[in-house]
Amino acid sequence: MESKEQGTAGTATETRIGFYEKHKKVYIRDVKGWWNTWRWAFVWATQIIYFVLPWVDWNGRQAVLWHLVERKFYIFGLVLWPQDVFYLALLLIISAYALFLFTAVAGRLFCGYACPQTVYSEILMWIENRIEGDRSARMKLDRGPLTARKFSLKASKHAIWILFSLWTGFTFVAYFTPVKELLAALPFGFSGWEWFWMLFYAGFLYMQAGFLREQVCKYMCPYARFQGVMFDPDTLVITYDPERGEPRGIRRKGVDAKAAGQGDCVDCGLCVAVCPTGIDIRKGIQYECIGCGACIDVCDPVMSKVGLPTGLIRYTTENALAKHWSAKEVSAHVMRPRIIIYTVILLAIIGASAWSLATRVPLKVDVIRDRFTLSREADDGRIENIYNLKIMNTTEMPRRYALSVDGLDGIELAGNRTVEVDSAQNREVTVVVRAPSESGRSGANTIHFGIKAEDDEKVAVREKASFLFP
């Protein structure tokens, strides 16, 4: 934006005002420590699950598969159909409440350890470090001219990034199209949608984890913006202790820092150098902080080297800092009313979902009246109605079902009263129902169809329908 101001000599001067800070590339320093170990444990755990699951067989098919063509979701021994979308809603609700609970207790745990942006940024940065070198080497390489060595290093890094991104995109598509079909279609036999989603997923991974990185967390992620409303003074967050650390400054040999009025912070700047989002934790709690703990891992060894207690940067709460609480007192304030409410609601939803799945009948039936023949009189004087029954066997074993009907005196099924349905398949059958003309009133009369598995009486469904008399 430009604005004009009147100069001292009466001439107009232009002032440029920027609304956004100019982006500066963040060069992250390698760090080792307790929190970094946990972060990499989550990287390994999430990626092993992600890349291995499509290759796991279960009952002769892929163990986890959202088969869009067949409109079936396979999750090990569980087969879900479009009619089970209710469980997807429950999963989203559980995820939301879990996020609320974890954030209220200990801040952005998900962001720092399990968020795909964090996980894939860690992987691509690890590749970058192994090819281009440590932080100082990367900075020197970027500042230098384009030489053959620089070109080869950059080309190698991006080639590996692209290959990894494509394999990740291929794996993503393998959750929706059986991986064996994808392998058979290599290299150019994919459908248009399979190509689109593989390249789309790979492209976003390459761009966001390779180039944007901290900008995704700072500007694109909505969670960074609304997390503040889920924090309170008793939320555990990564915090710098200014009372202990300030005024900061370099410690000189032979000088008593306390006598000189210095705090424990030696102003080494390592906490900034290791931060994935490039912030200075010493400026206080900031929305850009993803709670990864890298600053703790790098600060504690520095404190140990200069003979000071660790914990200048630590996981604690605002109240604990202000009131100088011990670890035991901090733990005592974790179970506060909002945490109890979140926990109770979350456990209730999980319990209800588990009960619903455990008691779920693996049989679904839709009853549809034949619209072309509302009712007709048979040769023996009885009234006939015709129905189409859509029977869905949601188990992975073929089953034979017995059909029945009730609700009117003398009502019965005409013809075959059993139907066989293959495993995880549906079958549509047409049935004729007859009832004496005197057994009901003119118009619609309520009846019920019974469908029961012959090998298991618990697998049974009772569906309501209407029988029309002229």
C-alpha positions in Angstrom: 0.0 0.0 0.0 1.2 3.5 -0.8 0.5 6.7 1.1 1.6 10.3 0.5 2.9 12.5 3.2 3.9 16.2 3.1 7.7 16.6 3.5 9.5 19.5 5.3 10.0 21.4 2.1 6.4 21.0 1.1 7.1 18.2 -1.3 5.1 15.0 -1.3 6.9 11.9 -0.2 5.8 8.3 -0.7 5.8 5.7 2.1 5.3 2.0 1.5 3.6 0.1 4.2 3.7 -3.7 4.0 0.9 -5.8 5.5 2.9 -9.0 5.4 6.4 -9.8 6.6 8.8 -10.7 3.9 9.5 -14.4 3.9 12.9 -15.6 5.1 13.9 -19.2 4.5 14.2 -21.1 7.8 17.3 -23.2 8.1 16.7 -25.7 10.8 19.6 -27.1 12.9 19.7 -30.8 13.7 18.8 -31.5 17.3 18.9 -34.6 19.5 17.0 -35.2 22.7 14.1 -36.8 24.4 11.4 -34.9 22.5 13.1 -35.4 19.2 13.2 -39.1 19.8 9.5 -39.1 20.4 8.8 -37.0 17.3 10.7 -39.5 15.2 9.0 -42.4 16.9 5.7 -40.9 15.6 7.2 -40.4 12.2 8.1 -44.1 12.0 4.9 -45.3 13.5 2.6 -43.3 11.2 4.5 -44.0 8.0 4.9 -47.8 8.7 1.1 -47.9 9.2 0.5 -45.8 6.1 2.8 -47.6 3.7 2.2 -51.2 5.0 -1.5 -51.4 5.4 -2.4 -51.5 1.7 -0.2 -54.6 1.4 -1.8 -56.6 4.2 -4.2 -59.3 3.1 -7.4 -60.2 5.0 -9.7 -63.0 3.9 -8.2 -63.0 0.4 -8.5 -59.2 -0.1 -6.9 -56.0 1.0 -7.2 -55.5 4.7 -8.0 -51.8 4.6 -9.7 -50.6 1.4 -12.2 -47.9 0.7 -13.4 -49.4 -2.6 -15.2 -46.6 -4.3 -16.2 -48.7 -7.4 -17.9 -51.4 -5.3 -19.1 -48.8 -2.8 -17.7 -50.8 0.2 -15.3 -49.9 2.9 -13.2 -52.8 4.2 -11.5 -52.4 7.6 -10.0 -55.8 8.4 -13.0 -58.0 9.3 -15.5 -55.1 9.1 -17.3 -54.3 5.9 -19.1 -51.0 5.7 -21.6 -50.0 3.1 -22.9 -46.5 2.0 -25.7 -47.0 4.5 -23.1 -47.1 7.3 -22.0 -43.5 6.7 -23.2 -42.8 10.2 -20.0 -44.4 11.5 -18.0 -41.9 9.5 -19.8 -39.1 11.2 -19.0 -40.7 14.6 -15.3 -41.0 13.6 -15.2 -37.3 12.8 -16.9 -36.4 16.1 -14.5 -38.6 18.1 -11.5 -37.0 16.3 -12.8 -33.5 17.0 -13.3 -34.1 20.7 -10.0 -35.9 21.0 -8.3 -32.9 19.4 -10.1 -30.6 21.9 -9.1 -32.7 24.8 -5.5 -33.1 23.9 -5.2 -29.4 23.1 -6.7 -28.3 26.4 -4.4 -30.7 28.3 -1.1 -30.2 26.5 -1.4 -27.8 23.6 -0.6 -28.7 20.0 0.5 -32.3 20.5 -1.0 -33.4 17.2 0.8 -30.6 15.3 4.2 -31.3 16.8 4.1 -35.1 16.4 1.4 -36.6 14.2 0.3 -33.9 11.7 1.1 -35.0 8.1 2.7 -31.6 7.5 5.1 -32.1 10.4 5.8 -35.8 9.6 6.5 -35.2 5.9 8.5 -32.0 6.5 10.7 -34.0 8.9 11.3 -36.7 6.3 12.1 -34.3 3.5 14.4 -32.2 5.8 16.2 -35.4 6.8 16.8 -36.1 3.1 18.0 -32.6 2.6 20.4 -32.7 5.5 21.9 -36.0 4.3 22.5 -34.6 0.8 23.3 -30.9 1.3 24.9 -31.1 4.8 24.1 -29.4 8.1 22.6 -26.0 8.7 25.7 -24.0 8.0 26.5 -26.0 4.9 23.1 -25.5 3.5 23.2 -21.8 4.1 26.6 -21.5 2.5 25.4 -23.6 -0.5 22.3 -21.4 -1.1 24.4 -18.2 -0.9 27.0 -19.5 -3.3 26.9 -19.4 -7.1 25.4 -22.1 -9.2 28.3 -24.6 -9.7 28.3 -28.1 -11.0 28.4 -29.4 -7.4 25.5 -27.2 -6.3 23.4 -28.3 -9.3 24.1 -32.0 -8.7 23.2 -31.7 -5.0 20.0 -29.8 -5.6 19.0 -32.1 -8.5 19.7 -35.2 -6.4 17.6 -33.8 -3.5 14.7 -32.9 -5.6 14.8 -36.2 -7.5 14.5 -38.1 -4.2 11.8 -35.8 -3.0 9.8 -36.3 -6.2 10.2 -40.1 -6.0 9.2 -40.2 -2.4 6.2 -38.0 -3.1 5.1 -40.1 -6.0 5.3 -43.3 -3.9 3.3 -41.6 -1.2 0.7 -40.6 -3.8 0.6 -44.1 -5.2 0.0 -45.5 -1.6 -2.8 -42.9 -1.1 -4.6 -44.2 -4.2 -4.0 -47.8 -3.1 -6.5 -47.1 -0.2 -9.2 -46.6 -2.8 -8.2 -48.9 -5.6 -6.8 -52.4 -4.7 -3.0 -52.2 -4.7 -2.8 -55.4 -6.8 -4.8 -53.7 -9.6 -2.6 -50.6 -9.4 0.5 -52.8 -9.8 -0.9 -54.6 -12.7 -1.7 -51.2 -14.3 1.9 -49.9 -14.0 3.3 -47.9 -15.6 0.6 -46.2 -17.7 -2.6 -48.1 -17.2 -4.1 -45.9 -14.5 -7.5 -44.3 -14.9 -7.8 -40.6 -15.2 -8.9 -40.2 -11.6 -6.1 -42.5 -10.3 -3.6 -40.3 -12.1 -5.2 -37.2 -10.8 -5.2 -38.1 -7.1 -1.7 -39.7 -7.2 -0.2 -36.6 -8.8 -2.4 -34.2 -6.7 -1.3 -35.8 -3.4 2.3 -36.1 -4.5 2.4 -32.5 -5.7 1.0 -31.1 -2.5 3.4 -33.2 -0.4 6.4 -32.0 -2.5 5.3 -28.4 -2.4 4.1 -28.1 1.2 6.7 -30.3 2.9 9.6 -29.3 0.6 9.1 -25.6 0.1 6.3 -24.0 2.2 7.0 -25.9 5.4 6.5 -23.5 8.3 4.3 -21.2 6.1 1.6 -23.9 6.2 1.6 -23.9 10.0 1.7 -20.1 10.2 -0.6 -19.0 7.4 -2.6 -21.9 5.9 -3.6 -24.1 8.9 -6.8 -23.0 10.5 -6.0 -24.9 13.7 -3.1 -22.4 14.4 -5.7 -19.6 14.4 -8.4 -21.0 16.7 -6.2 -23.0 19.1 -6.1 -20.0 21.4 -9.7 -20.5 22.5 -8.9 -24.0 23.6 -6.0 -22.9 25.8 -6.3 -21.7 29.4 -3.7 -20.8 32.1 -3.6 -24.5 33.1 -2.8 -25.9 29.6 0.6 -27.4 29.3 2.6 -25.5 26.7 6.3 -25.1 25.8 7.3 -22.0 27.7 10.4 -20.0 28.3 10.9 -18.9 32.0 11.7 -15.1 31.7 11.9 -14.6 35.5 14.8 -17.0 35.5 16.3 -16.3 32.1 16.3 -12.5 31.9 18.2 -10.4 31.4 19.9 -12.7 29.0 23.5 -12.3 27.8 26.8 -14.1 27.0 28.5 -15.5 30.1 32.2 -14.5 30.4 34.7 -16.6 32.1 35.6 -15.5 35.6 32.5 -13.2 35.9 29.8 -14.0 38.4 26.7 -13.7 36.2 24.3 -13.4 39.1 26.4 -10.6 40.6 26.4 -8.9 37.2 22.6 -9.1 37.2 22.4 -11.6 34.3 19.8 -14.3 34.0 20.4 -17.9 33.1 19.8 -17.5 29.3 23.2 -17.2 27.6 21.6 -15.9 24.4 23.1 -18.6 22.3 20.2 -18.5 19.8 20.0 -22.2 19.5 16.4 -22.4 20.4 15.6 -20.2 17.4 17.9 -22.2 15.1 16.2 -25.6 15.8 12.6 -24.2 15.7 10.7 -25.7 12.7 8.6 -22.4 12.4 11.6 -20.1 13.0 10.1 -18.4 16.1 11.9 -17.2 19.2 10.2 -19.0 22.2 11.7 -16.3 24.5 9.2 -13.8 23.2 6.4 -15.8 24.9 3.6 -18.0 23.8 3.0 -17.6 20.1 0.4 -19.2 17.8 3.2 -20.4 15.4 4.6 -22.7 18.0 3.7 -26.3 17.1 4.8 -27.8 20.4 7.5 -30.1 19.0 9.9 -29.6 22.0 13.0 -29.0 19.8 13.9 -25.9 21.8 13.8 -27.9 25.0 16.1 -30.5 23.6 18.7 -27.9 22.6 18.4 -25.7 25.7 18.9 -28.3 28.4 22.4 -29.4 27.2 23.5 -25.8 27.1 22.3 -25.3 30.7 24.2 -28.4 31.7 27.4 -27.2 30.1 27.4 -23.9 31.9 26.5 -25.6 35.2 22.9 -24.4 35.5 19.7 -26.3 36.2 17.8 -27.6 33.1 14.3 -26.5 32.4 14.8 -22.9 31.4 12.5 -23.9 28.5 10.1 -26.5 29.5 6.6 -27.9 29.2 4.6 -26.1 31.9 1.6 -23.8 32.4 1.1 -20.1 32.7 -0.1 -20.5 36.3 2.8 -22.7 37.1 5.3 -20.1 36.0 3.5 -17.3 37.8 2.9 -19.2 41.0 6.1 -21.3 41.0 4.3 -24.6 41.2 6.1 -27.9 41.4 5.5 -30.7 38.9 3.2 -32.3 41.4 1.1 -29.2 41.7 1.0 -28.8 37.9 -0.3 -32.4 37.6 -3.0 -31.7 40.2 -4.5 -29.0 38.0 -4.7 -31.1 34.9 -8.1 -32.6 35.8 -10.0 -29.4 35.8 -13.8 -29.1 34.9 -13.4 -28.6 31.1 -11.0 -31.6 30.9 -13.5 -33.8 32.8 -16.3 -32.7 30.5 -14.3 -33.3 27.3 -13.2 -36.7 28.7 -16.7 -37.8 29.7 -18.2 -36.8 26.3 -15.3 -38.5 24.4 -15.6 -41.7 26.4 -19.4 -41.7 26.0 -19.1 -41.3 22.2 -16.5 -44.0 21.9 -18.5 -46.3 24.1 -21.7 -45.7 22.1 -19.8 -46.3 18.8 -18.2 -49.5 20.0 -21.6 -50.8 21.3 -23.2 -49.9 18.0 -20.5 -51.7 16.0 -20.6 -54.8 18.3 -24.4 -55.1 18.1 -24.6 -54.2 14.4 -26.6 -56.8 12.4 -24.5 -57.8 9.3 -27.6 -57.7 7.1 -29.4 -54.9 5.4 -32.7 -55.0 3.6 -34.5 -52.4 1.5 -38.2 -53.1 0.6 -39.4 -51.3 -2.5 -43.0 -51.7 -3.8 -43.4 -52.5 -7.5 -44.7 -49.2 -8.9 -46.2 -50.7 -12.0 -48.6 -53.1 -10.2 -50.1 -51.6 -7.0 -52.4 -54.6 -6.3 -54.2 -57.2 -8.3 -56.6 -60.1 -7.8 -55.3 -63.6 -8.1 -57.2 -66.6 -9.6 -58.3 -67.8 -6.1 -59.7 -64.4 -5.2 -56.9 -63.3 -2.9 -55.2 -59.9 -3.4 -51.6 -59.8 -4.6 -48.9 -57.1 -4.0 -45.5 -57.3 -5.6 -42.3 -56.1 -3.8 -38.6 -55.9 -4.7 -36.3 -56.9 -1.8 -32.8 -55.7 -1.9 -30.8 -57.9 0.5 -27.3 -57.0 1.4 -25.0 -59.6 3.0 -22.4 -57.5 4.8 -20.4 -60.5 6.1 -17.5 -62.2 4.2 -19.3 -65.5 4.0 -22.1 -66.6 1.7 -25.4 -67.0 3.5 -28.9 -68.4 2.9 -31.8 -66.3 4.2 -35.4 -67.4 5.0 -38.1 -64.9 4.0 -41.4 -64.5 5.8 -44.2 -61.9 6.0 -46.8 -61.1 8.7 -49.3 -58.4 9.8 -52.5 -59.7 8.2 -54.6 -62.8 8.7 -53.7 -65.4 6.1 -51.0 -63.4 4.5 -48.2 -65.4 2.9 -45.4 -65.4 0.3 -46.0 -67.0 -3.0 -43.2 -69.0 -4.5 -39.7 -69.5 -3.1 -39.1 -68.4 0.5 -35.4 -68.6 0.6 -32.6 -66.6 -1.1 -28.9 -67.1 -1.2 -26.5 -64.1 -1.2 -22.7 -64.3 -1.7 -20.2 -62.8 0.7 -20.2 -59.0 0.9 -22.7 -58.9 -2.0 -26.3 -57.7 -2.4 -29.0 -59.4 -4.3 -32.4 -58.1 -5.5 -35.3 -60.5 -5.5 -39.0 -60.0 -6.5 -41.5 -61.5 -4.2 -45.3 -61.8 -4.5 -47.4 -61.4 -1.3 -51.0 -62.7 -1.1 -53.7 -62.0 1.4 -57.4 -62.8 1.7 -59.5 -59.9 0.5 -61.3 -59.8 3.8 -58.2 -59.7 6.0 -57.7 -55.9 5.7 -59.3 -52.6 4.9 -59.3 -50.8 1.6 -56.1 -48.9 1.1 -52.8 -49.3 2.8 -52.3 -51.9 5.6 -49.1 -52.3 7.6 -47.2 -55.5 7.2 -43.7 -56.7 8.1 -41.1 -58.7 6.1 -38.8 -61.0 8.1 -35.4 -61.9 6.7 -33.3 -64.3 8.8 -30.0 -66.2 8.2 -30.6 -69.9 8.4 -27.2 -70.5 10.1 -27.6 -67.8 12.7 -30.9 -66.7 14.2 -29.3 -63.5 15.5 -28.7 -62.3 12.0 -32.3 -61.2 11.3 -34.0 -58.0 10.1 -37.6 -57.0 10.3 -38.7 -54.4 7.7 -42.0 -52.5 7.6 -44.0 -52.2 4.4 -47.6 -51.5 3.3 -50.1 -53.9 1.6 -52.7 -52.3 -0.6 -56.3 -53.5 -0.9 -58.4 -52.2 -3.8 
